[in-house]
Amino acid sequence: MTTLDLPLELNLEAVHFTDEQFYQLCIHNPEMAIEQNAQGVLIVMPPVGGENGNQEMEVGGELYLWNKQTQLGKVFSSSTVFQLPVGSKRSPDAAWVELSRWEALTPEQRRRFPPIAPDFVMEVRSSTDNLATLREKMQEYMASGVRLGWLINPKDQQVEIYRPGQEAEVRSLPTQLSGESVLPGFVLDVSPFA
């Protein structure tokens, strides 16, 4: 690994991307995972390794299976960029949007980067993720209207649960997470990650 700080943050104070310009930047650079925080800083996310990719898929797969049974909404992968109301453009590791909210978007909004805050987001901390930066991202989600968020932190063997207007609840692994009223009936058993 190099001494380069990851993810790479590009503070382009003189450049103010429109939504269309940001979209085009991402479309023309598909090999790069690009986000933008509420202050306009571009964030180039590094790819994750095999272990982290498997962890993301394991927990995201459980969300997919629950939604396939209930058909209450739409599930999204880490490749989906959401344009959040606070002005940021973020890609959670997994996200879910309640069906009526999703269907209220136009076909064009659904096809591009949806201008909506998911109802639920999940982030799985990879070996290249800075915990403070991930916590800021979770706060951005909450400020945008996300109703429930989980930050799974294999490195520290814990999970942080985010709810609007509350301090994050921290639990040690293993634990059982409830989708509460946001994801009714969804339960995720999170074992310690090796």
N, C-alpha and C positions, 0 to 999 in steps of 0.2 A: 504494500500500500504506500502511496506517496504521502508527502506532508501536506498536500492540498486539503483544505477543510472541505468536508462534504456535509450537506449538499452545497453546491456553489451558489452564492447569492450575488446577483448583479444589480447594484443600486444605480440605476440609470436616471438620475434626478432630472436631467434635461429632456428625457424622453418620456412622453406620456402616451402609452399605447391605448388606442381605442379597443373596444371589444373585438371588432373586426380585425384589427392589426394583430392582436394577441392570438386570435383564432388562426390567422394565416401563418404566423410564426410557428405555431404548434403543428399545423398541417404540413408545412414545408420542411419540418425537422422531426419526422416521426420516430427517429431513433432516440430522441431526447424526451424525457418526462419533465415538462415545464409547468411550474405553478407561478402564481403571482400573489403576494400578500396584499393586505388592505392598504399598505403604504406605497404600493406600486413596484416593490422590489421583485425582480424575476428570480426564481429559484429553480435551478437545474438539479433534479433529483438523480442520484446515482442508481444504477440497477441494484437489485438485491441478489444475494447469493442463493444457493440451493436450499439451505435450511430455512432462511427467512421466507423465501417464496413458497415453500411447503407450508410453513406456519400460517401465512396469509390465506392460502387456498383451503387449508383445513378448517379454519374458523369461518371464512367466507362461504365455504361449501355448505356448512350447517345453516347459515342464513338463507342460502338459495333453496335448500331442501324444505325448510319451514315455509318459505313463501310459495314454493311450488304446490304445497298442500293447501295453504290458506287462500292463495291468490288475492291477497289484500293489497299488494303494491307491486313495485318493480325493484329488482336488485341490480346493483351496479358494481363493476370491477374497478380496480385501481387505475385503469386507463381512462376513466370518465372524468372530465373536468366539469365542475359545477361553478357557475358564476354566482357567487354569494351576494346577498344584499349589502354587505359591508364593503363591497368593492373588490374583494379578492376572488381569485380563480383557483380552486383547490381540487385535488384528487385524493379522496380518502381511499384506504386499502379496500374497503367494502362500504357500500351505502345502500339505503333503502328509502324509497319515496312512496307514500300512501297513494293508492290508485287514483282517487278522484283528483288529487293535486297534480299528479302526472298527466292525467287526461285533460286537465284545464290548460296545459301548455299547447301551443300551436304545433303542427307537424314540423315546422322549420325549427322551432325552439327545441323540440325533442331530438332532432337530427344533429344539431350542432352542440355547443356547450350549454346545457340547460340552465336558464336563469332562475334557479330555485335552490333553496337550502334543503338538503335531504332531511327526512324526519329522524333518521338514525345514521350514524357514522361509526366506523371502526378503524382504528389505526393499530398496526402491529409494529412495534419498534424493531428496526433492523440494526445490524451492527454498525451501520454508518449514520444512524439517526442520533441527533442531539436531543436529549430528553427535554431540556428547556424549550427548544424550538417546537417540539411536538406538543408540549403543553400550551404554548402560545397558539398553535394551530387549533387545538381543541377549544380554547377560549373564543377564537374567531368563529368556529362552528356554532358555539352556543350563542354568541352575539348575533348571529345570522338567523337564528330561529330553529336550529337543530334541537330536537326534543330529548334525544338520548345519545350519548357517545361513550364508547369504550376505548381506552388506550391500553392495549395489552403490551406488557413490558417483559419479554422473556429474560432479558439481561438481569433484571432485578427481581425476577420471579414474583411479579405483582401485576395487578390491573387497576386502572383508575376509571371510575364511573363518573361521567359528567351529566348533569341535569341542569336545566335553566334556573338561574337565580340561586344556585347552591354551590358550596365548596365541593370539590371533587372528593369522592369516597374512594379510599385506597384499600384494596384487599390483597392478601398474600395468595399465591398459588399453592395448591389447587383451590379452586373455588367454582361455584355455580353462579352464572349470571342469568338474570331474568330480563326479558324484553319489556317487562312492566306493561303499562297501558299502551305503549308505543308499538310494540311487537307482541300482541296478546298470545300467550301460550308458548312463546319461544323461550327455551332454556338452553344455555350453552355451558357444558362442563369444560372448564379450562384446567387441564393438567399442567404440572410443571413442564416446561420445555427443556430438553436436554441441551 
